[in-house]
Amino acid sequence: MIYLDNAATTKPDEECLRSAEQYLTEYFYNPSALYAEGYTLHKEITKARSEILNTIANDKDFQLIFTSCGTEADNMAVFGGGRRGNVVTTYGEHSAIFSSVNELKERGVEVRFAKLNADGSVNVDSLISLIDEKTSLVTIIHVNNETGAINDVNGIARAVKAKNCRTLFHSDGVQAYGKIPFRMDKNIDMYSISAHKIGGLKGTGALIKRKSLAIRPLICGGGQENGLRSGTENVFGIKMFECAAVKKYSSLERNLAHVRQLNNYIRENIDRELFTVLSAPNASPYILSVVAHGVRGEIILHEADDKGLIIGTGSACSSNDKMRYSRVIFACGVDEKSADGVLRLSFSAETSVDEVKEAVKILNETVEHRRKIME
């Protein structure tokens, strides 16, 4: 089976799984307990926190809060930072942000949506024009999860602060973390990451926030995570996250070059009579969106699956939405007819060239055959 839906989730890293297994089977104690074994686990969590944080930020200015997932981290940022005035975002955000800001709207907070460029990146001029003295939060995705468009979130954060220094800036970095070179600028207040996008486990994520920023917890209870996220810590998942993060950042540039080769192969060999490439050349190479001409993406997805190729038609977290077509794709200016044929191919460092060659063959043959049937 060829798996090209890594933007939805990645296969857990076997080396990290073996390394962390002891925290599931042997060192299963509660890290909040007062006995020595519990305190030892507490120190392991502290070590993991530092290792993950230091991959993209410094522990002098920032702190990391472990969560159950990237969605929870996004929710913490939105509901912690957008409690008044207005919030500025885009229609290109992950559903974790889009649904959260719409809940803010129900609570009386005004929500403003900046325009997208054709590749799915934010139109910065549009964004800045929406910020005023009442803007409490701006939240912009780092790497668009459907087109792979990369937003310069450090630069955007600086521009936001120049317009209103009191406005908080958050970015969903789930599709960027562990994949593209990046260090957090001091103008970014909050940044969300997730373990299962980089070979860690589902059920583990984190919100990185500026140390001096005070936010209210979403989950109250025993006071774990410095009182910001209560609940007994998932030590096994956290240690898997640590291992996966360290491993990804030790080979970041090598992985990036390999994945770019895979992405370029598809761009060069997919039949342009049958497909149009949506993702821009400067997008994250880990995500490649294409449009099949005259054939529904869902049909191609199922037929490709029957032939041993797993792909996506967009964000897996949006698959339960009532809308037939992706709001993100529409916001990029894609018409309804083209939106019906959108496919998302997403890679990992473990994806091979041979797998990509076979994937292109399957896609070209599937769409060509389907179009002949429809003639």
C-alpha positions in Angstrom: 0.0 0.0 0.0 1.3 3.4 -1.0 0.4 6.0 1.6 0.2 9.7 0.4 -2.0 11.2 3.1 0.6 12.2 5.6 -0.9 15.6 6.2 -3.8 13.8 7.8 -1.5 11.6 10.0 1.8 9.9 9.8 2.9 6.4 10.7 4.3 6.3 14.2 8.1 6.2 14.2 9.1 2.6 15.2 12.4 3.7 16.8 10.6 6.3 18.9 7.9 3.8 19.8 10.5 1.4 21.1 12.2 4.2 23.0 9.0 5.4 24.7 7.4 2.0 25.3 8.9 1.8 28.8 6.8 4.7 29.8 3.7 2.7 29.0 4.6 -0.7 30.3 7.2 -0.2 33.1 7.2 3.4 34.2 3.5 3.8 34.3 3.3 6.0 37.4 1.5 9.2 37.9 4.0 12.0 37.3 2.1 14.2 39.8 2.6 11.7 42.6 4.9 12.5 45.5 6.8 9.3 45.6 10.2 9.0 43.9 9.0 7.1 40.8 6.3 9.8 40.1 8.9 12.6 40.6 11.3 10.9 38.2 8.5 10.9 35.5 7.9 14.6 36.2 11.5 15.3 35.4 11.2 13.3 32.2 8.3 15.5 31.1 10.3 18.6 32.0 13.1 17.2 29.8 10.7 16.5 26.9 9.2 20.0 27.2 12.6 21.6 26.9 13.7 19.4 24.0 10.6 20.1 22.0 10.5 23.8 22.8 14.1 24.4 21.8 13.6 23.0 18.3 11.9 26.2 17.3 12.0 28.7 20.3 14.1 29.6 23.3 13.1 28.7 26.8 13.9 32.2 28.0 11.0 33.9 26.3 8.6 31.0 25.7 7.0 28.0 27.5 5.4 24.9 26.2 2.0 23.5 27.4 1.3 19.9 26.5 -2.2 19.2 25.2 -4.2 16.3 23.8 -3.8 17.5 20.2 -3.2 20.5 17.8 -6.9 21.2 17.9 -6.9 21.7 21.7 -3.9 23.9 21.4 -5.7 26.0 18.7 -8.7 26.2 21.0 -6.6 27.4 23.9 -5.1 30.1 21.8 -8.5 31.3 20.4 -10.5 31.3 23.6 -7.5 32.5 25.6 -6.6 35.4 23.3 -9.9 36.4 21.6 -12.1 37.4 24.5 -13.0 40.9 23.5 -13.3 43.4 20.6 -12.6 41.6 17.3 -10.6 38.7 16.0 -8.9 38.6 12.6 -8.3 35.4 10.7 -8.9 33.9 7.2 -11.1 31.4 5.4 -8.0 29.3 4.8 -7.6 28.2 8.4 -7.8 24.7 9.8 -11.3 23.7 11.1 -9.9 23.9 14.6 -9.5 27.6 14.2 -12.5 28.3 11.9 -15.0 26.5 14.2 -13.5 28.2 17.3 -13.7 31.7 15.9 -17.3 31.1 14.8 -18.0 30.1 18.4 -16.5 33.4 19.5 -18.9 35.1 17.2 -21.8 33.4 19.0 -20.4 34.8 22.2 -20.4 38.4 20.9 -16.9 38.8 19.6 -16.7 40.2 16.0 -14.7 38.0 13.6 -13.1 39.4 10.5 -11.8 37.4 7.6 -8.8 38.5 5.5 -8.6 37.5 1.8 -6.5 34.7 0.5 -4.2 34.7 -2.5 -4.8 32.2 -5.2 -2.2 29.7 -3.7 -4.0 29.7 -0.3 -1.6 32.1 1.5 -3.0 35.1 3.3 -3.2 38.5 1.5 -1.2 40.5 4.0 -2.5 43.9 2.9 -6.1 42.6 3.4 -5.2 41.3 6.8 -3.5 44.4 8.1 -6.4 46.6 6.9 -8.8 44.7 9.2 -6.8 45.3 12.4 -7.8 48.2 14.5 -7.5 49.4 18.2 -10.1 46.8 19.2 -8.4 43.7 17.6 -7.6 41.3 20.4 -6.2 38.4 18.4 -4.9 37.6 14.9 -4.6 33.9 14.0 -3.0 32.8 10.8 -2.0 29.3 9.7 1.7 28.7 9.1 1.4 26.1 6.3 -2.0 25.8 4.7 -3.1 22.2 5.3 -4.8 21.9 1.9 -2.5 23.7 -0.6 0.8 23.8 1.4 1.1 27.6 1.0 3.6 29.0 3.5 2.8 32.2 5.3 5.7 34.2 6.7 4.2 34.2 10.2 7.2 36.0 11.7 6.9 38.8 9.2 3.1 38.9 9.5 3.4 39.0 13.4 5.7 42.0 13.1 3.3 43.8 10.8 0.4 43.0 13.2 2.3 44.4 16.2 3.2 47.5 14.2 -0.5 48.2 13.6 -1.5 47.4 17.2 1.1 46.4 19.7 -1.6 45.0 22.1 -3.0 42.5 19.5 -2.0 38.9 20.2 -0.7 36.8 17.3 -1.2 33.1 17.1 -0.3 30.6 14.3 -1.3 27.0 13.8 2.0 25.4 13.0 0.8 21.8 12.8 1.7 21.3 9.1 5.0 23.3 9.5 6.5 21.8 12.6 9.3 19.4 11.9 9.0 19.9 8.2 10.3 23.4 7.2 13.1 25.6 8.8 11.6 28.0 11.3 12.4 29.8 14.6 9.7 31.7 16.5 10.1 35.5 16.5 9.4 37.3 19.8 6.3 38.9 18.1 4.5 35.5 17.9 2.6 35.1 21.1 1.3 31.5 20.6 2.0 28.6 18.2 0.3 25.2 18.0 2.0 21.9 17.2 1.0 18.2 17.0 2.9 15.0 17.5 1.1 12.7 15.0 2.1 14.8 12.0 5.8 14.0 12.6 5.8 10.3 13.6 4.5 10.7 17.1 1.2 9.5 18.6 -2.3 10.8 18.1 -3.6 12.3 21.3 -0.5 14.5 21.9 0.1 18.1 21.0 1.3 21.4 22.5 0.8 25.1 22.6 3.9 27.2 22.7 3.3 30.6 24.3 5.2 33.7 25.3 6.1 33.3 29.0 4.7 36.7 30.0 1.4 36.1 28.3 -1.4 35.2 30.8 -4.2 33.0 29.4 -7.0 31.1 31.1 -7.0 27.3 31.0 -9.7 25.5 29.0 -9.5 22.4 31.3 -9.4 22.9 35.0 -8.7 20.3 37.7 -5.4 19.1 39.3 -3.3 22.0 38.1 -1.0 20.1 35.8 1.0 22.1 33.2 1.5 25.0 35.6 -2.2 25.2 36.0 -2.8 25.8 32.3 -4.0 22.3 31.3 -5.2 20.0 34.0 -5.3 16.2 33.5 -2.8 13.4 34.3 -0.1 13.7 31.7 0.3 11.2 28.9 3.9 10.4 29.6 4.1 7.8 26.8 2.8 10.2 24.2 5.0 13.0 25.4 8.1 10.9 25.3 7.2 9.8 21.8 6.7 13.4 20.8 10.1 14.3 22.2 11.8 11.5 20.3 10.0 12.3 17.0 10.7 16.0 17.3 14.4 15.6 18.0 14.7 13.1 15.2 12.9 15.3 12.7 15.0 18.4 13.5 18.3 16.4 13.3 17.5 15.6 9.7 15.3 18.5 8.7 17.2 19.7 5.6 17.9 16.2 4.3 14.2 15.3 4.7 13.1 18.5 3.0 15.4 17.9 0.0 14.0 14.3 -0.3 10.4 15.4 -0.1 11.0 18.2 -2.6 12.3 15.6 -5.1 9.1 13.6 -4.6 6.9 16.6 -5.1 8.8 17.7 -8.2 8.5 14.3 -9.7 4.7 14.4 -9.5 4.6 18.0 -10.8 6.7 17.0 -13.8 5.0 13.6 -14.6 1.3 14.0 -13.8 -0.6 14.3 -17.0 -1.4 18.0 -17.5 -4.2 17.0 -19.9 -5.9 15.3 -17.0 -4.8 17.4 -14.0 -4.0 21.0 -13.0 -1.6 21.6 -10.1 -3.0 24.0 -7.5 -0.1 24.2 -5.1 2.4 26.9 -5.8 6.0 26.0 -6.6 7.1 27.7 -3.3 4.6 25.9 -1.2 5.7 23.3 1.4 6.8 20.3 -0.6 5.1 18.0 1.9 1.7 18.9 0.4 0.7 18.9 -3.2 -2.9 19.7 -4.3 -4.1 19.0 -7.8 -7.4 19.2 -9.7 -8.6 16.3 -11.8 -10.4 17.6 -14.9 -14.0 16.4 -15.1 -13.8 13.7 -12.5 -14.9 13.9 -8.9 -12.0 13.7 -6.4 -14.0 11.3 -4.2 -14.4 8.8 -7.0 -10.6 9.0 -7.8 -9.8 8.5 -4.1 -11.8 5.3 -3.8 -10.6 3.9 -7.1 -7.0 4.7 -6.2 -7.5 3.0 -2.9 -8.6 -0.2 -4.6 -5.4 0.0 -6.6 -3.2 0.3 -3.5 -2.8 4.1 -3.3 -4.1 6.2 -0.3 -4.6 9.9 -1.0 -6.9 12.6 0.3 -9.4 15.1 -1.0 -8.6 17.8 1.5 -8.4 18.1 5.3 -9.4 15.0 7.1 -10.6 17.2 10.0 -13.1 18.8 7.6 -14.6 15.5 6.3 -17.6 15.8 8.6 -18.5 19.3 7.4 -21.9 19.7 5.7 -20.3 21.6 2.8 -19.6 19.4 -0.2 -16.6 21.5 -1.2 -13.7 22.8 0.7 -14.1 26.4 2.0 -10.3 26.7 1.7 -10.3 25.9 -2.0 -13.2 28.3 -2.7 -11.4 31.0 -0.8 -8.4 30.5 -3.2 -10.8 31.4 -6.1 -11.3 27.9 -7.4 -14.7 27.5 -9.1 -17.2 24.8 -8.1 -16.5 22.5 -11.0 -12.8 22.4 -10.3 -13.3 22.1 -6.5 -15.1 18.9 -7.2 -11.9 17.3 -8.5 -9.4 18.4 -5.9 -7.0 15.8 -4.6 -4.4 16.3 -1.9 -1.2 14.3 -2.0 1.0 14.6 1.1 4.4 13.0 1.8 6.7 12.0 4.6 10.5 11.5 4.7 9.8 7.8 4.5 7.9 8.0 1.2 10.1 6.5 -1.6 10.7 7.7 -5.1 9.4 4.3 -6.4 6.2 4.8 -4.5 5.7 8.2 -6.0 6.4 6.9 -9.5 3.7 4.2 -9.0 1.3 6.8 -7.5 1.6 9.0 -10.6 0.9 6.0 -12.9 -2.2 5.0 -10.8 -3.5 8.6 -10.9 -3.0 9.1 -14.6 -4.5 5.7 -15.5 -7.5 6.1 -13.1 -8.5 9.6 -14.4 -8.0 8.7 -18.0 -10.1 5.5 -17.7 -12.8 7.3 -15.8 -13.0 10.0 -18.4 -13.3 7.5 -21.2 -16.2 5.8 -19.4 -17.9 9.2 -19.1 -17.6 10.1 -22.8 
